[in-house]
Amino acid sequence: MYTNYFGFNEKPFTLTPNPRFIYLSRNHREALAHLIYGINNHYGFIELIGEVGSGKTTVLRTVLEQLGDREYRSALIFNPCLTGVELLRSINHEFGLNATSEYTGELLTELNSFLLLENARGVTVVLVIDEAQNLSPEILEQLRLISNLETENDKLIQIVLAGQPELARLLALPALRQLNQRIAVRYWLKSMNREETDGYIRHRMSVAGETGGVSFSRLSLILIYFYSNGLPRLINNLCDRSLLIGYGDERRVISPPMVLKATTEICSTAWVRRMAMAVTTVIILGTITFFLMTKSIDIGREERAISAKIPDTASIKSSAVMGNASSVTSKNNRRRQLRLELLAIDQDTVHHRAFNAIAHAWGVKPVRDYEGHLTVPVMFSRLAAKRNLQLTEFKGGLADVLRFKMPFLVKTTIAGDFGKYCIAVTSYGDNQVRVAPSLFGKDSLSLKDLELLANGHFYLIDKKYIETGSSP
């Protein structure tokens, strides 16, 4: 429907598994490594747990694809809602064995002969059971008996149990403690983070032949992550419906309202409640961004504003390398000067001044006569929370953190008694940032100097979206 309009060769966000669209996040790669490790070391039982739509089946299919035919024989059971005899017949059928008998003993004898033959040939036999949370305790106990088929030195079959969190609770039953104790390798598959979610969406669009005919706005990607919680199946649902809405509206950019509309169409009441939170988030983020972009600040004025116009990434990068080379010493010498200037101030004083600069920028109560060490992020976060502020950790380049257009802390390369020194940045101008504490008698610093101090670790300071109490 929308594939031709947007220039795709095929739909990028179908729910049916397709090996060409496989995108393995860090957690998926770790899960894959755990399964391969357990199989190759013949541990017998291996467990994979994950929420609905987290990508368990994708991991299982990838594992099976990596098991070569010469060294492995594998079988995948999709529907474990079977009786004991039916499960054995399914297993034998998948391995190409006689599966017509109605007697458990005959089926086990057939399977055992097959396993012994494959073991003699140096072949590893792997049985994968998906949706294993649907197995009854009696069937799981039968699987334990199947795993007893072994030689003096080796397990004859490797059994992978994959399922939803209910599987972990099922295996924890006292009646299944013998089986639970035999599971030597376990992995809980978590959802993707924000960056991986963006990468997942880009990857699927690229595989589908995307040529620039459509794109998701940055805020739309944030909303998709918010609603999907990084679960691939929900991401596919939301993206597919959003593209359909964009096609209907004849739009080339998928906007936040389109994502919100898609959410209301496919999500349950619980999701709709979260949607209200998302709308509030969008409104507040938009308000903050508008305020920070339009309020200009004179660097020479007293520190009363939150921020100034933000230069784009290109201008930040270019301005950071401009300047009169003859008036600046080498980077190493300049970095040494900056460090000595900062070290001349007590670390607690540095953090007190940084906190109060952030508090002033947001118009909240400063810290006065605070006793104790104002460490970052522990104590800093606690005092900020009392003022309805929150810290968000960010790792990346200076140009990247400037894009958020809000006050932030810069973790420096200088280590003190209580961790890294952190200085506050409350506003930005042309090649200049307003910092606290003041350095060299000035409350402004060039971007080039700030880059020399920064170690790539930042803390964004933002207003909380839900009031949690009054300031002390």
Secondary structure, DSSP 8 states (H G I E B T S, - for coil): --HHHHT-SS-TT-SS--GGG----HHHHHHHHHHHHHHHTT-SEEEEEE-TTSSHHHHHHHHHHHS-TTTEEEEEES-----HHHHHHHHHHHTT-------HHHHHHHHHHHHHHHHHTT-EEEEEESSGGGS-HHHHHHHHHHHT-B-SS-BS-EEEEEE-HHHHHHHTSGGGHHHHHHEEEEEEE----HHHHHHHHHHHHHHTT--SS-EE-HHHHHHHHHHHTT-HHHHHHHHHHHHHHHHHTT-SEE-HHHHHHHHHHH--HHHHHHHHHHHHHHHHHHHHHHHHHH----TTS-S--S------HHHHHHHHT-S-GGGS--HHHHHHHHHHHHHTS-HHHHHHHHHHHHHHHHT-----S--S---TTHHHHHHHHTTTEEEEEEES-HHHHHTT-S-EEEEEEEEETTEEEEEEEEEEETTEEEEEEEETTEEEEEHHHHHHHEEEEEEEEEE-SS------
